Amino acid sequence: YLDTIRQDYYGNLFPLNPGGIISLGPDPTEWHQSHLRESVAKQPSQSALG
């Protein structure tokens, strides 16, 4: 689905993209990996407080 959107978007921008370069974009399989936010400190560090 995203490949179709990307092809249509970049393919229809000929004046701005005359070379027809279509970006690969992000790897959607990585979107389902853990973001590890639970490992981020809940309180700011002393150095961040200044």
mmCIF file of the N, C-alpha and C atoms, coordinates in Angstrom:
data_MODEL
# 
_entry.id   MODEL 
# 
loop_
_atom_site.group_PDB 
_atom_site.id 
_atom_site.type_symbol 
_atom_site.label_atom_id 
_atom_site.label_alt_id 
_atom_site.label_comp_id 
_atom_site.label_asym_id 
_atom_site.label_entity_id 
_atom_site.label_seq_id 
_atom_site.pdbx_PDB_ins_code 
_atom_site.Cartn_x 
_atom_site.Cartn_y 
_atom_site.Cartn_z 
_atom_site.occupancy 
_atom_site.B_iso_or_equiv 
_atom_site.pdbx_formal_charge 
_atom_site.auth_seq_id 
_atom_site.auth_comp_id 
_atom_site.auth_asym_id 
_atom_site.auth_atom_id 
_atom_site.pdbx_PDB_model_num 
ATOM 1   N N  . TYR A 1 1  ? 0.822  -1.193 0.000   1.00 0.00 ? 1  TYR A N  1 
ATOM 2   C CA . TYR A 1 1  ? 0.000  0.000  0.000   1.00 0.00 ? 1  TYR A CA 1 
ATOM 3   C C  . TYR A 1 1  ? 0.865  1.257  0.000   1.00 0.00 ? 1  TYR A C  1 
ATOM 4   N N  . LEU A 1 2  ? 1.874  1.286  0.875   1.00 0.00 ? 2  LEU A N  1 
ATOM 5   C CA . LEU A 1 2  ? 2.754  2.450  0.923   1.00 0.00 ? 2  LEU A CA 1 
ATOM 6   C C  . LEU A 1 2  ? 3.584  2.582  -0.346  1.00 0.00 ? 2  LEU A C  1 
ATOM 7   N N  . ASP A 1 3  ? 3.952  1.465  -0.940  1.00 0.00 ? 3  ASP A N  1 
ATOM 8   C CA . ASP A 1 3  ? 4.707  1.529  -2.194  1.00 0.00 ? 3  ASP A CA 1 
ATOM 9   C C  . ASP A 1 3  ? 3.892  2.188  -3.294  1.00 0.00 ? 3  ASP A C  1 
ATOM 10  N N  . THR A 1 4  ? 2.604  1.895  -3.348  1.00 0.00 ? 4  THR A N  1 
ATOM 11  C CA . THR A 1 4  ? 1.722  2.502  -4.350  1.00 0.00 ? 4  THR A CA 1 
ATOM 12  C C  . THR A 1 4  ? 1.615  3.999  -4.128  1.00 0.00 ? 4  THR A C  1 
ATOM 13  N N  . ILE A 1 5  ? 1.438  4.403  -2.893  1.00 0.00 ? 5  ILE A N  1 
ATOM 14  C CA . ILE A 1 5  ? 1.344  5.832  -2.573  1.00 0.00 ? 5  ILE A CA 1 
ATOM 15  C C  . ILE A 1 5  ? 2.638  6.536  -2.956  1.00 0.00 ? 5  ILE A C  1 
ATOM 16  N N  . ARG A 1 6  ? 3.758  5.945  -2.610  1.00 0.00 ? 6  ARG A N  1 
ATOM 17  C CA . ARG A 1 6  ? 5.059  6.541  -2.912  1.00 0.00 ? 6  ARG A CA 1 
ATOM 18  C C  . ARG A 1 6  ? 5.259  6.653  -4.420  1.00 0.00 ? 6  ARG A C  1 
ATOM 19  N N  . GLN A 1 7  ? 4.931  5.615  -5.160  1.00 0.00 ? 7  GLN A N  1 
ATOM 20  C CA . GLN A 1 7  ? 5.075  5.632  -6.625  1.00 0.00 ? 7  GLN A CA 1 
ATOM 21  C C  . GLN A 1 7  ? 4.210  6.734  -7.236  1.00 0.00 ? 7  GLN A C  1 
ATOM 22  N N  . ASP A 1 8  ? 2.961  6.830  -6.795  1.00 0.00 ? 8  ASP A N  1 
ATOM 23  C CA . ASP A 1 8  ? 2.059  7.847  -7.341  1.00 0.00 ? 8  ASP A CA 1 
ATOM 24  C C  . ASP A 1 8  ? 2.519  9.252  -6.983  1.00 0.00 ? 8  ASP A C  1 
ATOM 25  N N  . TYR A 1 9  ? 2.924  9.454  -5.728  1.00 0.00 ? 9  TYR A N  1 
ATOM 26  C CA . TYR A 1 9  ? 3.332  10.780 -5.275  1.00 0.00 ? 9  TYR A CA 1 
ATOM 27  C C  . TYR A 1 9  ? 4.553  11.267 -6.041  1.00 0.00 ? 9  TYR A C  1 
ATOM 28  N N  . TYR A 1 10 ? 5.620  10.483 -6.030  1.00 0.00 ? 10 TYR A N  1 
ATOM 29  C CA . TYR A 1 10 ? 6.844  10.911 -6.701  1.00 0.00 ? 10 TYR A CA 1 
ATOM 30  C C  . TYR A 1 10 ? 6.719  10.841 -8.217  1.00 0.00 ? 10 TYR A C  1 
ATOM 31  N N  . GLY A 1 11 ? 5.904  9.957  -8.723  1.00 0.00 ? 11 GLY A N  1 
ATOM 32  C CA . GLY A 1 11 ? 5.723  9.847  -10.166 1.00 0.00 ? 11 GLY A CA 1 
ATOM 33  C C  . GLY A 1 11 ? 4.956  11.007 -10.758 1.00 0.00 ? 11 GLY A C  1 
ATOM 34  N N  . ASN A 1 12 ? 4.091  11.630 -9.974  1.00 0.00 ? 12 ASN A N  1 
ATOM 35  C CA . ASN A 1 12 ? 3.285  12.749 -10.460 1.00 0.00 ? 12 ASN A CA 1 
ATOM 36  C C  . ASN A 1 12 ? 3.947  14.099 -10.233 1.00 0.00 ? 12 ASN A C  1 
ATOM 37  N N  . LEU A 1 13 ? 5.142  14.116 -9.701  1.00 0.00 ? 13 LEU A N  1 
ATOM 38  C CA . LEU A 1 13 ? 5.847  15.373 -9.452  1.00 0.00 ? 13 LEU A CA 1 
ATOM 39  C C  . LEU A 1 13 ? 6.919  15.625 -10.505 1.00 0.00 ? 13 LEU A C  1 
ATOM 40  N N  . PHE A 1 14 ? 6.608  15.354 -11.764 1.00 0.00 ? 14 PHE A N  1 
ATOM 41  C CA . PHE A 1 14 ? 7.622  15.459 -12.814 1.00 0.00 ? 14 PHE A CA 1 
ATOM 42  C C  . PHE A 1 14 ? 8.328  16.813 -12.840 1.00 0.00 ? 14 PHE A C  1 
ATOM 43  N N  . PRO A 1 15 ? 7.622  17.943 -12.726 1.00 0.00 ? 15 PRO A N  1 
ATOM 44  C CA . PRO A 1 15 ? 8.352  19.221 -12.761 1.00 0.00 ? 15 PRO A CA 1 
ATOM 45  C C  . PRO A 1 15 ? 9.369  19.351 -11.620 1.00 0.00 ? 15 PRO A C  1 
ATOM 46  N N  . LEU A 1 16 ? 9.072  18.761 -10.474 1.00 0.00 ? 16 LEU A N  1 
ATOM 47  C CA . LEU A 1 16 ? 9.980  18.834 -9.332  1.00 0.00 ? 16 LEU A CA 1 
ATOM 48  C C  . LEU A 1 16 ? 10.922 17.638 -9.257  1.00 0.00 ? 16 LEU A C  1 
ATOM 49  N N  . ASN A 1 17 ? 10.598 16.581 -9.979  1.00 0.00 ? 17 ASN A N  1 
ATOM 50  C CA . ASN A 1 17 ? 11.376 15.344 -9.932  1.00 0.00 ? 17 ASN A CA 1 
ATOM 51  C C  . ASN A 1 17 ? 11.566 14.808 -11.353 1.00 0.00 ? 17 ASN A C  1 
ATOM 52  N N  . PRO A 1 18 ? 12.250 15.583 -12.219 1.00 0.00 ? 18 PRO A N  1 
ATOM 53  C CA . PRO A 1 18 ? 12.370 15.155 -13.618 1.00 0.00 ? 18 PRO A CA 1 
ATOM 54  C C  . PRO A 1 18 ? 13.166 13.864 -13.794 1.00 0.00 ? 18 PRO A C  1 
ATOM 55  N N  . GLY A 1 19 ? 13.990 13.515 -12.827 1.00 0.00 ? 19 GLY A N  1 
ATOM 56  C CA . GLY A 1 19 ? 14.759 12.277 -12.931 1.00 0.00 ? 19 GLY A CA 1 
ATOM 57  C C  . GLY A 1 19 ? 13.944 11.053 -12.582 1.00 0.00 ? 19 GLY A C  1 
ATOM 58  N N  . GLY A 1 20 ? 12.745 11.261 -12.026 1.00 0.00 ? 20 GLY A N  1 
ATOM 59  C CA . GLY A 1 20 ? 11.882 10.144 -11.670 1.00 0.00 ? 20 GLY A CA 1 
ATOM 60  C C  . GLY A 1 20 ? 12.391 9.323  -10.500 1.00 0.00 ? 20 GLY A C  1 
ATOM 61  N N  . ILE A 1 21 ? 13.204 9.950  -9.648  1.00 0.00 ? 21 ILE A N  1 
ATOM 62  C CA . ILE A 1 21 ? 13.753 9.236  -8.496  1.00 0.00 ? 21 ILE A CA 1 
ATOM 63  C C  . ILE A 1 21 ? 12.655 9.028  -7.463  1.00 0.00 ? 21 ILE A C  1 
ATOM 64  N N  . ILE A 1 22 ? 12.488 7.796  -7.035  1.00 0.00 ? 22 ILE A N  1 
ATOM 65  C CA . ILE A 1 22 ? 11.472 7.456  -6.041  1.00 0.00 ? 22 ILE A CA 1 
ATOM 66  C C  . ILE A 1 22 ? 12.188 6.945  -4.799  1.00 0.00 ? 22 ILE A C  1 
ATOM 67  N N  . SER A 1 23 ? 11.943 7.615  -3.682  1.00 0.00 ? 23 SER A N  1 
ATOM 68  C CA . SER A 1 23 ? 12.627 7.237  -2.447  1.00 0.00 ? 23 SER A CA 1 
ATOM 69  C C  . SER A 1 23 ? 12.204 5.845  -1.995  1.00 0.00 ? 23 SER A C  1 
ATOM 70  N N  . LEU A 1 24 ? 13.093 5.181  -1.286  1.00 0.00 ? 24 LEU A N  1 
ATOM 71  C CA . LEU A 1 24 ? 12.765 3.874  -0.727  1.00 0.00 ? 24 LEU A CA 1 
ATOM 72  C C  . LEU A 1 24 ? 11.879 4.021  0.502   1.00 0.00 ? 24 LEU A C  1 
ATOM 73  N N  . GLY A 1 25 ? 12.056 5.108  1.227   1.00 0.00 ? 25 GLY A N  1 
ATOM 74  C CA . GLY A 1 25 ? 11.252 5.327  2.423   1.00 0.00 ? 25 GLY A CA 1 
ATOM 75  C C  . GLY A 1 25 ? 11.694 4.442  3.572   1.00 0.00 ? 25 GLY A C  1 
ATOM 76  N N  . PRO A 1 26 ? 10.988 4.549  4.695   1.00 0.00 ? 26 PRO A N  1 
ATOM 77  C CA . PRO A 1 26 ? 11.343 3.738  5.860   1.00 0.00 ? 26 PRO A CA 1 
ATOM 78  C C  . PRO A 1 26 ? 10.934 2.283  5.673   1.00 0.00 ? 26 PRO A C  1 
ATOM 79  N N  . ASP A 1 27 ? 11.519 1.424  6.475   1.00 0.00 ? 27 ASP A N  1 
ATOM 80  C CA . ASP A 1 27 ? 11.174 0.006  6.466   1.00 0.00 ? 27 ASP A CA 1 
ATOM 81  C C  . ASP A 1 27 ? 10.011 -0.203 7.430   1.00 0.00 ? 27 ASP A C  1 
ATOM 82  N N  . PRO A 1 28 ? 8.799  -0.450 6.931   1.00 0.00 ? 28 PRO A N  1 
ATOM 83  C CA . PRO A 1 28 ? 7.635  -0.562 7.821   1.00 0.00 ? 28 PRO A CA 1 
ATOM 84  C C  . PRO A 1 28 ? 7.699  -1.741 8.780   1.00 0.00 ? 28 PRO A C  1 
ATOM 85  N N  . THR A 1 29 ? 8.574  -2.719 8.525   1.00 0.00 ? 29 THR A N  1 
ATOM 86  C CA . THR A 1 29 ? 8.673  -3.833 9.469   1.00 0.00 ? 29 THR A CA 1 
ATOM 87  C C  . THR A 1 29 ? 9.272  -3.371 10.790  1.00 0.00 ? 29 THR A C  1 
ATOM 88  N N  . GLU A 1 30 ? 10.023 -2.285 10.777  1.00 0.00 ? 30 GLU A N  1 
ATOM 89  C CA . GLU A 1 30 ? 10.612 -1.757 12.006  1.00 0.00 ? 30 GLU A CA 1 
ATOM 90  C C  . GLU A 1 30 ? 9.581  -1.029 12.869  1.00 0.00 ? 30 GLU A C  1 
ATOM 91  N N  . TRP A 1 31 ? 8.443  -0.690 12.321  1.00 0.00 ? 31 TRP A N  1 
ATOM 92  C CA . TRP A 1 31 ? 7.426  0.038  13.082  1.00 0.00 ? 31 TRP A CA 1 
ATOM 93  C C  . TRP A 1 31 ? 6.826  -0.811 14.192  1.00 0.00 ? 31 TRP A C  1 
ATOM 94  N N  . HIS A 1 32 ? 6.976  -2.118 14.094  1.00 0.00 ? 32 HIS A N  1 
ATOM 95  C CA . HIS A 1 32 ? 6.385  -3.009 15.089  1.00 0.00 ? 32 HIS A CA 1 
ATOM 96  C C  . HIS A 1 32 ? 7.381  -3.424 16.165  1.00 0.00 ? 32 HIS A C  1 
ATOM 97  N N  . GLN A 1 33 ? 8.597  -2.911 16.087  1.00 0.00 ? 33 GLN A N  1 
ATOM 98  C CA . GLN A 1 33 ? 9.592  -3.231 17.103  1.00 0.00 ? 33 GLN A CA 1 
ATOM 99  C C  . GLN A 1 33 ? 9.382  -2.362 18.336  1.00 0.00 ? 33 GLN A C  1 
ATOM 100 N N  . SER A 1 34 ? 9.846  -2.838 19.462  1.00 0.00 ? 34 SER A N  1 
ATOM 101 C CA . SER A 1 34 ? 9.718  -2.110 20.716  1.00 0.00 ? 34 SER A CA 1 
ATOM 102 C C  . SER A 1 34 ? 10.460 -0.781 20.631  1.00 0.00 ? 34 SER A C  1 
ATOM 103 N N  . HIS A 1 35 ? 9.890  0.261  21.186  1.00 0.00 ? 35 HIS A N  1 
ATOM 104 C CA . HIS A 1 35 ? 10.500 1.581  21.168  1.00 0.00 ? 35 HIS A CA 1 
ATOM 105 C C  . HIS A 1 35 ? 11.344 1.826  22.414  1.00 0.00 ? 35 HIS A C  1 
ATOM 106 N N  . LEU A 1 36 ? 11.250 0.938  23.410  1.00 0.00 ? 36 LEU A N  1 
ATOM 107 C CA . LEU A 1 36 ? 12.047 0.987  24.636  1.00 0.00 ? 36 LEU A CA 1 
ATOM 108 C C  . LEU A 1 36 ? 11.820 2.259  25.454  1.00 0.00 ? 36 LEU A C  1 
ATOM 109 N N  . ARG A 1 37 ? 10.664 2.860  25.349  1.00 0.00 ? 37 ARG A N  1 
ATOM 110 C CA . ARG A 1 37 ? 10.390 4.067  26.128  1.00 0.00 ? 37 ARG A CA 1 
ATOM 111 C C  . ARG A 1 37 ? 10.364 3.798  27.624  1.00 0.00 ? 37 ARG A C  1 
ATOM 112 N N  . GLU A 1 38 ? 10.063 2.553  28.000  1.00 0.00 ? 38 GLU A N  1 
ATOM 113 C CA . GLU A 1 38 ? 10.034 2.243  29.422  1.00 0.00 ? 38 GLU A CA 1 
ATOM 114 C C  . GLU A 1 38 ? 11.423 2.338  30.039  1.00 0.00 ? 38 GLU A C  1 
ATOM 115 N N  . SER A 1 39 ? 12.463 2.325  29.224  1.00 0.00 ? 39 SER A N  1 
ATOM 116 C CA . SER A 1 39 ? 13.820 2.429  29.754  1.00 0.00 ? 39 SER A CA 1 
ATOM 117 C C  . SER A 1 39 ? 14.254 3.880  29.952  1.00 0.00 ? 39 SER A C  1 
ATOM 118 N N  . VAL A 1 40 ? 13.459 4.837  29.482  1.00 0.00 ? 40 VAL A N  1 
ATOM 119 C CA . VAL A 1 40 ? 13.787 6.247  29.639  1.00 0.00 ? 40 VAL A CA 1 
ATOM 120 C C  . VAL A 1 40 ? 13.451 6.664  31.070  1.00 0.00 ? 40 VAL A C  1 
ATOM 121 N N  . ALA A 1 41 ? 14.315 7.466  31.670  1.00 0.00 ? 41 ALA A N  1 
ATOM 122 C CA . ALA A 1 41 ? 14.100 7.906  33.048  1.00 0.00 ? 41 ALA A CA 1 
ATOM 123 C C  . ALA A 1 41 ? 12.786 8.667  33.173  1.00 0.00 ? 41 ALA A C  1 
ATOM 124 N N  . LYS A 1 42 ? 12.095 8.450  34.255  1.00 0.00 ? 42 LYS A N  1 
ATOM 125 C CA . LYS A 1 42 ? 10.820 9.127  34.485  1.00 0.00 ? 42 LYS A CA 1 
ATOM 126 C C  . LYS A 1 42 ? 11.033 10.543 35.010  1.00 0.00 ? 42 LYS A C  1 
ATOM 127 N N  . GLN A 1 43 ? 12.193 10.819 35.608  1.00 0.00 ? 43 GLN A N  1 
ATOM 128 C CA . GLN A 1 43 ? 12.515 12.150 36.111  1.00 0.00 ? 43 GLN A CA 1 
ATOM 129 C C  . GLN A 1 43 ? 13.721 12.680 35.337  1.00 0.00 ? 43 GLN A C  1 
ATOM 130 N N  . PRO A 1 44 ? 13.772 13.999 35.107  1.00 0.00 ? 44 PRO A N  1 
ATOM 131 C CA . PRO A 1 44 ? 14.925 14.541 34.385  1.00 0.00 ? 44 PRO A CA 1 
ATOM 132 C C  . PRO A 1 44 ? 16.194 14.404 35.220  1.00 0.00 ? 44 PRO A C  1 
ATOM 133 N N  . SER A 1 45 ? 17.308 14.241 34.545  1.00 0.00 ? 45 SER A N  1 
ATOM 134 C CA . SER A 1 45 ? 18.578 14.134 35.257  1.00 0.00 ? 45 SER A CA 1 
ATOM 135 C C  . SER A 1 45 ? 18.950 15.486 35.849  1.00 0.00 ? 45 SER A C  1 
ATOM 136 N N  . GLN A 1 46 ? 19.832 15.487 36.813  1.00 0.00 ? 46 GLN A N  1 
ATOM 137 C CA . GLN A 1 46 ? 20.266 16.730 37.454  1.00 0.00 ? 46 GLN A CA 1 
ATOM 138 C C  . GLN A 1 46 ? 20.960 17.644 36.447  1.00 0.00 ? 46 GLN A C  1 
ATOM 139 N N  . SER A 1 47 ? 21.705 17.084 35.502  1.00 0.00 ? 47 SER A N  1 
ATOM 140 C CA . SER A 1 47 ? 22.390 17.911 34.511  1.00 0.00 ? 47 SER A CA 1 
ATOM 141 C C  . SER A 1 47 ? 21.396 18.601 33.580  1.00 0.00 ? 47 SER A C  1 
ATOM 142 N N  . ALA A 1 48 ? 20.238 18.007 33.375  1.00 0.00 ? 48 ALA A N  1 
ATOM 143 C CA . ALA A 1 48 ? 19.226 18.620 32.514  1.00 0.00 ? 48 ALA A CA 1 
ATOM 144 C C  . ALA A 1 48 ? 18.532 19.778 33.216  1.00 0.00 ? 48 ALA A C  1 
ATOM 145 N N  . LEU A 1 49 ? 18.539 19.763 34.539  1.00 0.00 ? 49 LEU A N  1 
ATOM 146 C CA . LEU A 1 49 ? 17.880 20.819 35.307  1.00 0.00 ? 49 LEU A CA 1 
ATOM 147 C C  . LEU A 1 49 ? 18.732 22.076 35.386  1.00 0.00 ? 49 LEU A C  1 
ATOM 148 N N  . GLY A 1 50 ? 20.011 21.963 35.126  1.00 0.00 ? 50 GLY A N  1 
ATOM 149 C CA . GLY A 1 50 ? 20.903 23.110 35.075  1.00 0.00 ? 50 GLY A CA 1 
ATOM 150 C C  . GLY A 1 50 ? 21.365 23.516 36.386  1.00 0.00 ? 50 GLY A C  1 
# 
